Amino acid sequence: MIANGARLARFGAAHHGLCAVLTKQELLSYTFCSYTPVVDQRCSMPGSHNPQHNHLLAALSPVEQDRLYPHLRLVPMPLGKVLYESGDLLRHVYFPTDSIVSLLYVLADGASAEISVVGNEGLIGIALFMGGESTPSRAIVQSAGHAYQLIGQQLKEEFHRNGELQILLLRYTQALITQMAQTAVCNRHHSVDQQLCRWLLLSLDRLSSNQLTMTQELIANMLGVRREGVTEAAGKLDKLGVIRYTRGQITVLDRPRLEQLCCECYAVVKRESDRLLPRQAVQSDDFDADVNEPVSIASNLLPAR
């Protein structure tokens, strides 16, 4: 039996379509628990948004989900939105579901370069639980969508319980550091063509389709190169039939070929991420048949005893 409102919130998030057609009394009977306002909050979320579409949130144990899910707030992430600037004191963390956020370093002359991308595999705001509270980078939305926002203090309190969430976030931080380090190597030693391939593949891994909405100017700012270089590199991929680029819309037509043209940097980042992190969010068909509760995969991340 589901024992509290937080678990009902998770049920509502995963079964929002059912919530929309059932009356309140029917929903109470179906879930065997008392009604709480959290159900209305989860059932009223637009579209098919679900906290479990973020891999970290999906990997939490049921107990941790009970504590955190009621405090999550779905927020829109429009293209170009700045979540924080260099030196800002962080107040919230963001768990993207279908959006992508770039972490950039901006120089005094206005030039910038991307150091990492974050999508549904991670979160924005690691400085909060690492103790720094701020960071010299800028976080900007590169692909529009949504994310779940959580007050930083609530995440820190859960982190300092020294449970599964702490292990999961530390592993994620290691994967993010790997991406940052490999990006620095790639920017220094590989061609713009290879950098563009790496960037496209990392972005595709965080989206549910093979299309990206992105101008060449924005890509140039992300890679820290001249726009002409991106234009030339994109043109080569287009002629090879690997991508189709029209009016700021990039469609990847041949991903295997794109991976062949890429340098080793993408494979290094992906291999480390796959080793350290849950590969995908728990889907609704993985719910336990008796209580409709998601099966946690966080236990797979615990160190061997």
C-alpha positions as CSV (number, residue, x, y, z in Angstrom):
1,M,0.0,0.0,0.0
2,I,1.3,3.4,-0.8
3,A,1.6,5.1,2.5
4,N,2.0,8.8,1.9
5,G,1.3,11.8,-0.3
6,A,4.8,11.9,-1.8
7,R,4.4,8.5,-3.3
8,L,1.0,9.5,-4.6
9,A,2.8,12.4,-6.2
10,R,5.2,10.1,-8.0
11,F,2.2,7.9,-9.1
12,G,0.5,11.0,-10.4
13,A,3.6,12.1,-12.3
14,A,4.0,8.8,-14.0
15,H,0.3,8.4,-14.8
16,H,-0.8,11.9,-15.5
17,G,-3.0,10.8,-18.4
18,L,-5.0,8.5,-16.0
19,C,-5.2,11.3,-13.4
20,A,-6.7,13.6,-16.0
21,V,-9.7,11.3,-16.6
22,L,-10.3,9.9,-13.1
23,T,-12.4,11.7,-10.5
24,K,-10.7,12.5,-7.2
25,Q,-12.6,9.7,-5.5
26,E,-11.7,7.2,-8.2
27,L,-8.1,8.2,-8.0
28,L,-8.2,7.7,-4.2
29,S,-9.7,4.2,-4.7
30,Y,-7.2,3.3,-7.4
31,T,-4.1,4.3,-5.4
32,F,-5.3,3.1,-2.0
33,C,-4.2,6.2,-0.2
34,S,-5.5,9.5,1.2
35,Y,-5.8,12.5,-1.1
36,T,-3.2,15.3,-0.9
37,P,-2.9,18.6,-2.9
38,V,0.4,17.2,-4.4
39,V,-1.6,15.0,-6.7
40,D,-3.2,18.1,-8.3
41,Q,0.2,19.6,-8.8
42,R,1.6,16.6,-10.5
43,C,-1.5,15.8,-12.6
44,S,-1.7,19.4,-13.9
45,M,1.8,19.4,-15.3
46,P,1.6,20.2,-19.0
47,G,2.3,17.6,-21.6
48,S,3.9,14.3,-20.5
49,H,6.5,15.7,-18.2
50,N,7.7,13.4,-15.5
51,P,10.5,13.7,-12.9
52,Q,11.7,10.3,-14.0
53,H,12.6,11.6,-17.4
54,N,15.7,12.9,-15.7
55,H,18.1,10.0,-15.2
56,L,19.3,11.2,-11.7
57,L,15.8,11.7,-10.4
58,A,14.8,8.3,-11.8
59,A,17.7,6.6,-10.1
60,L,16.8,7.7,-6.6
61,S,15.5,5.2,-4.1
62,P,11.8,5.3,-3.3
63,V,12.5,6.8,0.1
64,E,14.6,9.7,-1.4
65,Q,11.9,10.2,-4.1
66,D,9.4,10.6,-1.3
67,R,11.5,13.3,0.3
68,L,12.4,15.2,-2.9
69,Y,9.7,14.8,-5.5
70,P,7.0,16.9,-3.7
71,H,9.5,19.9,-3.7
72,L,10.2,19.7,-7.4
73,R,8.8,22.5,-9.6
74,L,8.5,22.1,-13.4
75,V,9.9,25.2,-15.1
76,P,10.2,26.2,-18.8
77,M,13.7,26.5,-20.3
78,P,13.5,28.8,-23.3
79,L,16.4,29.0,-25.7
80,G,19.0,31.5,-24.6
81,K,17.7,31.7,-21.0
82,V,20.6,32.3,-18.6
83,L,20.2,30.2,-15.4
84,Y,23.2,31.9,-13.7
85,E,26.1,34.2,-14.5
86,S,29.7,33.9,-13.4
87,G,30.0,34.5,-9.7
88,D,26.3,34.3,-8.9
89,L,25.3,32.8,-5.6
90,L,23.3,29.7,-6.6
91,R,19.9,29.3,-5.0
92,H,18.5,26.4,-7.0
93,V,19.5,23.3,-8.9
94,Y,17.9,22.2,-12.2
95,F,17.2,18.7,-13.5
96,P,16.6,19.0,-17.3
97,T,14.2,16.6,-18.8
98,D,14.0,17.6,-22.5
99,S,16.2,20.7,-22.5
100,I,20.0,21.1,-22.8
101,V,22.1,23.6,-20.9
102,S,25.6,24.7,-21.8
103,L,28.2,25.7,-19.2
104,L,30.4,28.4,-20.7
105,Y,33.4,30.4,-19.7
106,V,33.1,34.0,-20.8
107,L,36.3,36.1,-21.1
108,A,36.7,39.8,-20.4
109,D,36.5,40.7,-24.1
110,G,33.2,38.8,-24.4
111,A,34.6,35.7,-26.1
112,S,33.2,32.4,-24.8
113,A,33.7,28.7,-25.0
114,E,31.6,25.8,-23.9
115,I,33.1,23.5,-21.2
116,S,30.3,21.0,-20.9
117,V,26.7,20.3,-21.8
118,V,24.0,19.0,-19.4
119,G,20.8,17.3,-20.3
120,N,18.5,14.7,-18.9
121,E,21.5,12.7,-17.6
122,G,22.4,15.3,-15.0
123,L,21.7,18.6,-13.1
124,I,22.8,22.2,-13.2
125,G,24.3,23.6,-9.9
126,I,26.9,21.1,-8.6
127,A,28.6,24.0,-6.8
128,L,25.8,23.9,-4.2
129,F,26.4,20.4,-2.9
130,M,30.2,20.6,-3.5
131,G,30.4,23.5,-1.1
132,G,31.4,26.4,-3.3
133,E,28.0,28.0,-3.7
134,S,29.1,29.8,-6.9
135,T,31.1,29.1,-10.0
136,P,33.0,31.3,-12.6
137,S,31.0,29.8,-15.5
138,R,27.7,30.8,-17.1
139,A,24.8,28.4,-17.6
140,I,22.7,29.1,-20.6
141,V,19.9,27.0,-22.3
142,Q,21.1,25.8,-25.7
143,S,18.1,23.6,-26.5
144,A,14.6,24.7,-25.3
145,G,12.5,22.4,-23.1
146,H,11.8,22.0,-19.5
147,A,13.5,21.1,-16.2
148,Y,12.6,20.4,-12.6
149,Q,13.8,23.1,-10.2
150,L,14.7,22.3,-6.6
151,I,15.7,24.7,-3.8
152,G,19.4,24.3,-3.2
153,Q,19.0,23.9,0.6
154,Q,16.7,20.9,0.1
155,L,19.2,19.2,-2.1
156,K,22.0,19.9,0.3
157,E,20.0,18.5,3.2
158,E,19.4,15.3,1.3
159,F,23.0,15.1,0.1
160,H,24.3,15.3,3.7
161,R,22.3,12.3,4.8
162,N,25.2,10.4,3.2
163,G,22.8,8.1,1.4
164,E,22.4,6.9,-2.2
165,L,21.8,10.4,-3.5
166,Q,25.3,11.5,-2.3
167,I,27.0,8.6,-4.2
168,L,24.9,9.3,-7.3
169,L,25.8,13.0,-7.4
170,L,29.5,12.4,-6.7
171,R,29.6,9.9,-9.6
172,Y,27.8,12.5,-11.8
173,T,30.3,15.1,-10.9
174,Q,33.2,12.8,-11.9
175,A,31.5,12.2,-15.3
176,L,31.1,16.0,-15.7
177,I,34.7,16.6,-14.9
178,T,35.7,14.0,-17.5
179,Q,33.6,15.9,-20.1
180,M,35.2,19.2,-19.2
181,A,38.7,17.8,-19.4
182,Q,38.1,16.1,-22.7
183,T,36.5,19.2,-24.1
184,A,39.6,21.2,-23.3
185,V,41.8,18.6,-25.0
186,C,39.5,18.5,-28.0
187,N,39.4,22.3,-28.4
188,R,43.2,22.4,-28.3
189,H,44.2,19.5,-30.5
190,H,41.3,18.7,-32.9
191,S,39.9,20.4,-36.0
192,V,36.7,22.4,-36.0
193,D,35.1,19.6,-38.1
194,Q,35.8,17.1,-35.3
195,Q,34.7,19.5,-32.6
196,L,31.4,20.0,-34.4
197,C,30.9,16.2,-34.7
198,R,31.6,15.8,-31.0
199,W,29.2,18.6,-30.1
200,L,26.4,17.2,-32.3
201,L,26.8,13.7,-30.8
202,L,26.8,15.0,-27.2
203,S,23.7,17.0,-27.9
204,L,21.9,14.1,-29.6
205,D,22.5,11.9,-26.6
206,R,20.4,14.4,-24.5
207,L,17.5,14.7,-26.9
208,S,14.7,12.4,-28.0
209,S,15.0,13.3,-31.7
210,N,17.6,13.7,-34.3
211,Q,16.9,17.4,-34.7
212,L,18.6,20.4,-33.1
213,T,17.5,24.0,-33.3
214,M,20.7,26.0,-33.4
215,T,22.2,28.8,-35.4
216,Q,25.8,28.7,-36.7
217,E,26.6,31.8,-34.7
218,L,25.5,30.1,-31.5
219,I,27.5,27.0,-32.3
220,A,30.6,29.1,-32.9
221,N,30.1,30.8,-29.6
222,M,29.8,27.3,-27.9
223,L,32.9,26.0,-29.6
224,G,34.9,29.2,-29.2
225,V,35.7,29.4,-32.9
226,R,34.8,31.7,-35.8
227,R,31.4,31.4,-37.4
228,E,33.1,30.9,-40.8
229,G,34.7,27.8,-39.5
230,V,31.4,26.3,-38.4
231,T,29.8,27.2,-41.7
232,E,32.6,25.3,-43.5
233,A,32.4,22.3,-41.2
234,A,28.6,22.1,-41.4
235,G,28.8,22.4,-45.2
236,K,31.1,19.4,-45.4
237,L,28.8,17.3,-43.3
238,D,25.8,18.4,-45.3
239,K,27.6,17.4,-48.6
240,L,28.4,14.0,-47.2
241,G,24.8,13.4,-46.3
242,V,25.5,13.2,-42.6
243,I,23.4,16.2,-41.6
244,R,20.9,18.5,-43.2
245,Y,21.1,22.2,-42.2
246,T,18.4,24.7,-43.0
247,R,17.5,27.9,-41.3
248,G,18.9,27.1,-37.9
249,Q,17.6,23.6,-37.9
250,I,20.1,20.7,-37.9
251,T,18.9,17.2,-38.7
252,V,21.3,14.3,-38.3
253,L,20.7,11.8,-41.1
254,D,23.5,9.4,-40.6
255,R,24.7,9.0,-37.0
256,P,27.0,6.1,-37.5
257,R,28.9,8.1,-40.1
258,L,28.9,11.1,-37.8
259,E,30.6,8.9,-35.1
260,Q,33.2,7.8,-37.6
261,L,34.1,11.3,-38.5
262,C,34.4,12.4,-34.9
263,C,37.6,12.3,-32.8
264,E,38.0,9.9,-29.9
265,C,36.8,12.6,-27.4
266,Y,33.1,11.7,-27.7
267,A,33.8,8.0,-27.1
268,V,35.8,8.8,-24.0
269,V,33.1,11.0,-22.5
270,K,30.3,8.6,-23.3
271,R,32.2,5.5,-22.0
272,E,32.9,7.2,-18.7
273,S,29.3,8.5,-18.4
274,D,27.9,5.0,-19.2
275,R,30.2,3.5,-16.6
276,L,29.3,5.9,-13.8
277,L,25.7,6.8,-14.3
278,P,22.3,5.1,-14.9
279,R,21.8,4.9,-18.7
280,Q,18.1,5.8,-18.8
281,A,15.3,6.8,-16.6
282,V,13.0,4.1,-15.2
283,Q,9.9,3.9,-17.5
284,S,6.3,3.4,-16.4
285,D,6.3,-0.3,-17.4
286,D,9.0,-0.9,-14.8
287,F,6.6,-0.2,-12.0
288,D,6.0,-3.0,-9.5
289,A,2.7,-4.7,-10.2
290,D,1.4,-4.6,-6.7
291,V,2.0,-1.0,-5.7
292,N,2.8,0.8,-9.0
293,E,6.0,2.0,-7.5
294,P,9.2,2.5,-9.6
295,V,12.0,0.1,-9.1
296,S,15.0,2.1,-8.0
297,I,18.3,1.5,-9.8
298,A,20.3,3.5,-7.3
299,S,21.4,0.4,-5.5
300,N,23.4,-0.6,-8.5
301,L,25.6,2.5,-7.9
302,L,26.5,1.6,-4.4
303,P,30.0,0.4,-3.8
304,A,30.6,-3.3,-3.1
305,R,30.8,-4.2,0.5
